[in-house]
């Protein structure tokens, strides 16, 4: 079912500062820079091999990433595992008693599909599964 690390998401205080640091130290430039006012964050996105790495900067205090940043400081927000056949996997996980967000996979702001297992079902760990590439 799980076939790769699809993406790793970090929460940071400033995506601009992080982009400068990554370019200066690792000679990488983002494949995209976005601001999602409706979702309350700015982002930079990198492709490193097969894996996407994104950094989110909260724009509002009422978002989960802002609460995480305030509680624990910058760091990993989640790791998303790559899958094929996300719709069937959603149904399978649901049939096994998992509490999942929404009525089916959702489309990320970057255009790929995701599903999230609620931490109450997964021993406190946030599992996100993802399928597809950024649009």
C-alpha positions in Angstrom: 0.0 0.0 0.0 2.6 2.6 1.1 5.2 3.0 -1.7 7.3 6.1 -0.9 7.6 9.2 1.2 5.3 11.5 -0.9 6.1 14.7 1.0 7.3 16.1 4.3 5.7 19.3 5.6 7.5 21.6 8.0 6.0 24.6 9.8 8.4 27.6 10.1 8.2 31.2 11.2 9.2 32.6 7.7 9.2 30.8 4.4 11.3 33.7 2.9 14.0 33.1 5.5 13.9 29.4 5.0 14.1 29.8 1.2 17.2 32.0 1.6 18.8 29.5 4.0 18.1 26.5 1.7 19.4 28.2 -1.4 22.6 29.5 0.3 23.4 26.2 2.0 22.0 23.5 -0.4 21.8 25.4 -3.8 18.1 24.6 -4.1 15.3 26.9 -5.3 11.6 26.2 -4.7 9.5 24.8 -7.5 6.7 27.0 -6.2 5.9 29.8 -3.8 2.3 30.2 -2.9 0.0 32.1 -0.5 -3.2 30.5 0.5 -5.1 33.3 2.2 -8.3 31.1 2.5 -6.3 28.4 4.3 -4.1 30.8 6.3 -0.6 30.1 5.2 2.3 30.8 2.8 4.4 28.0 1.4 7.5 27.1 -0.5 7.7 23.7 -2.2 10.8 21.7 -3.3 11.3 18.5 -5.1 14.2 16.4 -3.7 14.5 13.2 -5.7 11.0 11.6 -5.6 10.0 13.5 -2.5 8.3 16.8 -2.1 9.4 19.0 0.8 7.3 22.0 1.7 7.5 24.7 4.4 4.4 26.4 5.7 4.3 29.8 7.4 1.1 30.5 9.2 -0.7 33.8 8.3 -3.3 33.6 11.1 -3.2 32.4 14.7 -6.3 30.2 14.3 -4.7 27.5 12.1 -3.4 24.1 13.3 0.1 25.1 12.0 0.1 28.3 13.9 -0.9 26.4 17.1 1.9 23.9 16.5 4.5 26.6 15.8 3.4 28.4 19.1 3.5 25.2 21.1 6.6 23.5 19.8 8.4 25.9 17.5 9.5 25.2 14.0 9.6 21.5 12.9 7.9 18.7 11.1 4.2 19.1 10.7 3.6 15.7 9.0 5.0 13.1 6.7 2.7 12.0 3.9 3.1 8.5 2.5 2.6 7.9 -1.2 0.0 5.5 -2.4 -1.7 4.3 -5.6 -5.5 4.0 -5.7 -6.3 6.5 -2.9 -10.1 6.1 -3.3 -10.0 2.4 -2.7 -7.6 2.9 0.2 -9.9 5.4 1.8 -12.8 2.9 1.7 -10.5 0.1 3.0 -9.3 2.1 5.9 -12.8 3.2 6.7 -14.0 -0.4 6.7 -11.2 -1.3 9.1 -12.7 1.2 11.7 -10.4 4.2 11.1 -11.8 7.7 11.6 -10.9 9.6 8.5 -11.3 13.3 7.7 -14.1 14.0 5.2 -16.2 11.8 3.0 -13.3 10.8 0.7 -9.9 12.0 -0.4 -9.4 15.7 -0.7 -7.4 17.8 -3.2 -4.4 19.6 -1.6 -3.7 23.2 -2.5 -0.9 21.8 -4.7 -3.3 19.6 -6.8 -2.6 16.1 -5.5 -5.1 14.0 -3.5 -4.7 13.3 0.2 -6.5 11.5 3.0 -5.9 11.9 6.7 -6.4 9.4 9.4 -7.6 11.0 12.6 -5.0 10.6 15.4 -7.6 9.0 17.7 -7.5 6.0 15.3 -3.7 5.8 14.8 -2.3 5.9 18.3 -1.7 9.7 18.3 0.2 9.8 15.0 -1.0 11.9 12.1 -1.0 9.7 9.1 -1.5 11.4 5.7 -1.6 9.4 2.5 -1.1 11.2 -0.8 -1.4 10.4 -4.5 -0.3 12.4 -7.5 2.1 15.2 -8.3 1.7 19.0 -7.8 -0.4 20.7 -10.5 
